[in-house]
Structures are given as structure tokens and as C-alpha cells.
Amino acid sequence: MPDNKLFGKNQLIFPGKIALITDTFYAINGVSRTYQQFADYCRKKNIHLDIFTLGEKASQRKKGTVNIYQFASVWPIKYYYDLPPFDARIISPGLKERLLAKNYDLIHLATPGSLGLASRLILNKSLVPKIGVFHTLLADYARDWTKFGLKKMPEKIQGSIGEISGNLAWQILKWFYAKCDLVLAPSHDIAEKIKVLGRPVELFPRGVDLKIFNPSHRKKNLSGKKPIALYVGRLSVEKNLDLLVKIWQKRNDYELWLAGNGPYQNGLKAQLPKAKFFGYLSGKKLSEVYASADFFVFPSVTDTFGNAVLEAAASGLPSIVTDCGGPKELVKNKITGFIIRPTAPDFSRAINYLIKNKNERKKMGENAHLTAQNRNWPKAFSQLLNIYTKLCNKHQVSSST
């Protein structure tokens, strides 16, 4: 461990070596994008960061002070559409040797997948400070996926088996985070929910790229004669997209755009033949679609943060979100959008208001864009490094007494 003076209160750059363990780094999701941004930040700031992740084949890449160690899944089990496969072997060959050989100053356990669980086992007796991150409501997902998979069975049976799946997932999560000195939550809502883990909790700051997501990318040729409602994200059952189906099937006074893909894509296309499906978008095309819409709709009740809501705000769109989960903390009700109950009547009323009040809709979008200016990635990661520093200082003090 470096000398305690290196972790002083005014130290802006973390001077130690960080090990980041994440089952998802190259995947297409909010968690992966966050850590890709963090890796880029550490490289630019000359911070030593080693990333341990899973992939189809073993490899090692070096970018300045950032090393990426990718381990191949020995017995991969694909259990969900866009989540990394769970390795039934659990401990990948070479993981223990590399993880214990580098004398890290801080361990960042990002995901409780097979690589995260393996690292938790390997580091069980390690005295190095450990931070765990709660990115996803896996217990809620397990319950919903189970119920959806048993949809042909009686509702009571669906509910009972779904609850068993959810409770089992919680027990695994409690074990995973038990040895963490600190657990990071993406929102205040999730911070309250994970108090059941019995560990200290702080917020994990997030950001948005204000150059990529910006109203300046608006394209007139994309816009139609009707107001455009946009959804961006995974097309899957846990995103509560059936709510949009209920609303959209009964009206035609606005266009509905959906960007993303997932296991529910064909089902949605069958029910929403008039909607425009872009599939997965990235780069310039995604920027243009965001900026060319008129407002954002996000019916999810299970998201812990909602990266897409922040991207929409940066793009100048007011958002309609539910009063469940993390996304509601990214919206100022009636100022940058609406926070409402996850019901068709409530969503419809909010949509009606934005359609009929063009000037107010534009003002909300401008307010959203201004609010997003304070959520850039450098600021977010500077706050994360301060969390690292506080934990290391606390650990050094307790070790010396």
C-alpha cells in the first residue's frame, strides 16, 4: 500500500493500483459503457487500472496505464439475451495468479457474475479494500423472467415460483457483498433498497458525453408531421414495454420510435405495426435519433439508474418516467419532464400534455439539457476517485491501530 500521505484530501488523482472485475466490459449495455468511459479516463490521467473481464477467448491488451485481461469462459451458459454468459467452471484458468500477483491497493467488484463470484472466493481472506457495485436488480429480474417463462401456468404458480427465484437471488447477492468494505449504488432509491445487505453504502456517480448527446445533432429530415415519442434501450419484458403497447394501440396522434433490440423485439413489432423500430444504434446515428425526437418515454420500473434518460436530457428531450427506481432521480417533475405512476392513464395524460403544449415541451427540453451539463464523465469519475481515496485512508488508519 502506498504511503498514507499519497491519499491526502487534496489528492485529485488516485496514486494506487486498481483492479476492476467486471463480467461485462465489451457488451452493449449501460454498465459496460460506464466502465469503458472509466478506462479511458484512467488512461488519460495515468491511473493504473487493471480490468478483469470475460470473453470468447483469452487475451491481454494494454492502453497506457490500463491493462485489460480477458478470460475465456470454459463452460459458458447463456442465460439472458444481452448479459454475459455465466461460466459454470466459475474460476477461469490464470485468474487467481494474476489477481493476487499485482499487489493492488483497491479492488472494484463491478458485477456478481461468474467472474465476480470467482474473484469474491479468491479474495475472501484478502485485506485489500474492496468496493462492490449494485448495478442491476437481479432479484427482481429473476422473479420477472421466471414468471414470464411460466406464463402458460396459473398466475398463482407463476407468482410463487417467481418469488422463490427472487429470494434465492437475494441470498446470493448478500453473500457476494458481505466482504465488501463499501457498496456503491447508482441512485438514492437503490441505496435504500440495498440496506438489507448490511454494508455501508454510497452513491456511484454517472455521467454523459455532452458532445455525443446534444440538441445540435437534430435532423429535420428525420422529423415527421406528428410529435415523436422515443424509447431507447433493451427490448425485453422487464422494461415494462407492454405499457407503451397499451397506449400506442389506442392512438395515432404521435409517432413512436424504438431504438434497441432484445428478446421482445418480434413481439413488439407484431403489436405495434405503425411504430418505427431502428434496431441497435450507436455513434452519429444514435445522436441524431435522440436529438430529432420530441420527447422521451421510459416505462421501466426496474432500472437502477437509467443511462438513456440522461442521454435524452443531454439531447434536449423532456422525459416521462415512472415513480419506481433510479430514473425518477434524473427528472425534475414538470420542469424537465414528468414522474408518474406506471399506468396507461397516467402515461397518456403526460403524453397529451407534451403533444398539446409545444412551447412548454420545448422549454422542458431546454431545462433538461441545462441540467445534464452538470453530469459529465470527468466530474463523475473525479467523485469516484474521492470515494476510493476516502476508503483507502480509512483502511490505512484501521490497519495501523
N, C-alpha and C positions, 0 to 999 in steps of 0.2 A: 504494500500500500504506500503511495507517495506520502511525503511529509504533510502533516496536518495544515501547514501554512499554505500549501498549494490549493487547498479547498477554502480559501478565505471568502468573506462575504462579498468582496468586490471582484472576485474572480469570474469573468464572463465566459471563459472557455474551460470546459471540464478537462483537467490535465491527466486523468487516468485512462485506463483501458476498459472499454465497454464490450460486453458480449451480449448481442441481441439474438434471442432464439425465437424464430417465428416459422410456423408451418406454412405460412402463405407470404411470399415475397414477390414472386413473379406473376401471381394470379391477378385477375381483373376484379378488384373489389376495393372498398374504401380503406380497409386495413392495409392492404398491400401498397396502395398509393401513399398512405401516410408514411410507411417505413422506407419507401423509395425516396420520398422527399427528405426524410431524415438522413438517409445515407448520403444524399447529395449535399445536404447542409454540413454534415460532419467532414466530408471530403474538402469542402471549401474552407472550413475553419480549422483544418489539420487536426481533427479529433480522431483518436484511434478507436475505430469501431470494427468489430468482427461480427459478421452476420452468419448465423447458422440456419439453414433452411432446407426444405425438401424439394426434390425434382425428379425428372425421369432418369437422369444419370448423374453420377458423381462428378463434380467439377470444382475448381477453385479460381476465383477471379480477384484481381487486385486493382483498385482505383485510388491511387494516392494512399491516404491513411485508412482506407476502407477495404477490408477483405470480405469476400463472400464465399462461404463454404457451403456447397450444395451437396446433400447426401441423397443417394438414390433409395427409393422405397424398395425394400426387399420383397415384402408381400403386400402390395398396395390393395386397399379395399376402398373403392369409390362409393361413398355413402350419400353424397349430395351433389347437385349439379355443378356449382362453381367453387366448392370448398376443396382443399387439397385432400388427396387420398389418405386414409388412415393406414399406417404401416403396421400390420399385425405382428411384425417382428419386434416392434417398439424401439429397441436400441439399435440404431444404424451402426454398421462397422466403422470404426475410427472416430465416432462421436466422443466417446469418453476420453480418449487420449488427447484429442485436440482441445476439448473443453477444459480439461484440468491442467494442460501444459502451459497455458499462456499467463497465468497469474493475474487474472482480471481484477479490477477494482470495483466493478459493479456488474451484476447480471440482470438483464432485462428480459423477463419471460413474457413474451407477447401473446402467445396463443396456447391453449390447453389441448392441442392436437397430439399426435403420436410423438413428434419431436419434442414438444414442450413437456409431455409426461415423462419421456425418457430423460430429459435434462433434469427434471424435478427429482427423479430417482438418483441420478448420478451425483447431484449436488445436495443430497439430503443432509449430509453432515458438514457441508461447506460453511465457513464463517464469513464468506464474502457477502456483502449487502445484496439483497435480491428484491427486485421490483416486479410485481405481476400486473398485468393489464387486463381489465374486463371489457373486451370489445363487443361481445355478442351475447345475447340472451339465449344461450344454448339450451337451457332447460325449457324455455318457452317454445323454442324451435322444435325440440324433441317431442314435446307434447302435441304441437300442431301438426308436425309431419306424421306422427303416429295416427292421429285422428283422421287426417286426410287419406292415409294409406288404408284405413279401415272404414272408409266412407260408406261401403255397402253393408256394413254391420249396423245393428241397432245403436241409436245415439248414446244410450246409457253405457254400452260396452265400449264404444269409442272413447267416451269421457273417462271411464275407469282406467283403461289401459294407457290412455294418454297421460293421465295424472301419474301413473306408476313410472312411465318413461321420464317425465319431467322431474320427479323426485329423485330418481336414480342419477340423472344428470347433475342435480344439485349436490349430491353426495360426492360425486367425482370432483366437481369444482371446489368444494370445501377442502378436500384432500390436496388438490393442486395448489391452492393459495395458502395453505396452512403454514408453510415455511417462508412465506414472503414477508419481508420487513414492512412493505408498503404495497397497497393495491391502488392502481390508478383507474379512475372511472371517467368516461367521456362526457358525462353530464351530471348535474345535481340529482336528477331523477334516479339515475342508475346508482349514484353514490349512496342514496338512501336504501335502495333495494339490496345492495351487496353488504350492508352492515351485518347481515346474517353470517357472513364469512368470518366475522370476529377479528378482522385485521384493520390496522389504520388505513384510512382512505383519503386520497387527494384527487383533484381533477387533472386529467390528461389534456393539455391544451391542443387544439387543432387549428389548422389554417386553410387558406385557399390561395391559389395562384391568381392574382388580380390582373395579370396580363392575359392569361388564357380565358378567364371568365370575366367578360367585360361587355357593357352595352354597345361598345364600338363595333362589335362583330355582327351586329344586326344586318340581315339581308332582306331587302324589300321583296325580292323575287320569291322568297320562301313564305312570306306572309300571304294570307288569304283574305277574303272579304269578311269573314267572320272572326271574332276573337279566338285566340288559340290557347288552349289549356295544355300544358306539358307535364308529362311524368318521365323521370329518368331514374333507372335503377333495375334491379333484378326483377324479371317477370316470373314471380313464384307466389305460392299460396300464402306464405307468411307475411307478404307485403300488403295483404288486405285489399287486393285489386278488384275483388268482387264488388266492392263499394262503388268503384268507378263504373263497373258494368251496369249496376242498378240505376245509376244516374244517367249515363250516356244513352242507354237504350230508350229512354223516355223523352229525349230532347234532341234537337238538331240546330240550336241557335249558336253553337260554338264548335270549333274543331277540337279534336282530341289527338294529341301526338304522344307516342310512347317510344322512348329510346332505351334499348337494353334487350337482353334476351334471357331465357330461362325455361324451366320445365313447364311453365304455364302459358308459354307463348302461343302454341296452337289453339289451346282452349280459349284464350282471349280473342284471338283473331276470328274464331268461329262466332263468338258472341258480340264482337264489335267490328262488323264488316266495314263500317264507314270510317273507323279510326285509321290514322296513319302510323304504321309501325316502321321505325327506322332500323331496327336491329341494334347491335352493339356499335357505338360511335366513340371516336377518340379524336384528339387533336383539333384541327381547324373546323372540321365538320360539326363536332360536338359543341364547340364555342358558338358557331353560327346558329345552331338549332336552339340552344339556350336563349341567346340574345334576340332571336326572331319570334319567340313565343310572347304571349301577353301576360300569362300568369302561370304559376306552378301549383300542381296538385300532388299531395303526398299523403295517401290514406293509411300508411303503415302505423301499427300500434306496438311494434316490437323493436324498432330501431333504437339503438342506444345513443346515437349522435345524429346522423343524417347528413353526410357529406354533400349529397345532391341538393339539399335545401340551402346550404351555404353557397354552393356554386350558382344556384338560381339567384340568390340575393346579389352576389357579386355581378351577375349578368343583368341586373336591373329588373328582376321579376318579383312581384309580391307572391307570397306562398300561402296556400291553405294547408294546414297540418292538423293532426289530431291532438287532443289533450293528453295523449299517452306517450311516454318515452322521452327520448332526448330532443327530437326535432322542435318541440314547442319552445325550447330554450333559445332557439335561433331566430324566433319570430316575435316581434312586438305586436301584440294583438291590436288590430285596427290602425296600426301605424306602418308596419312593413308587411302586413298580411293578416290572416285570421287563424286563431287557435280555437278549434271546435270539437265537439263530440264526434266520435266515428260513426255517424249515422247518415243515411242518404238525405233526409230532410235538412240536416244541418249543413252538409256539404253543398247541397243545392242552393240554399239561401246565400251562402258565401259566394258561390259562383254567380248567382243572379246579381249580386251587388257589384261584382267586378265587371260584369258584362254591361250593366246599365249605367255605370258611373265611370266613364272612360278617364276623365280628368283625375278623379280620386285614385283610380287604378295606376295611372302614370305617376302620381305623387307617391303612392306606396312603394312603387318600384324604385323611384329615386331615393327614398328613405332607406330601402333595403340595400341599395348599392353603397350608400354612405356608411351604413352600419358595418358592412362587410370589410370596409377599409381597415378596420381595427383587427381583422382576423388573418393577417398574413402569416406565412410559414416561418420566416425568421423570428418573429416575435413569439410564436408558439413554441419553437424549439429552444429559444433562449429561456423561456419559462420552464421547460422540461429539464434543461441543464441545471437550473437553480434547484429543482427538486432533487436531482442526482446529488448535487453538492451538499445540500442540507442532510440528506440521508447518510452520505459518506462521513461528514463531520460528526453526526450523531453516533455513527458506528465507531469512529475512532475514539471518541470520548468514552463510550461504554467499554471499549476494549482496553483502555489504559487505566481504568479504575478497578 
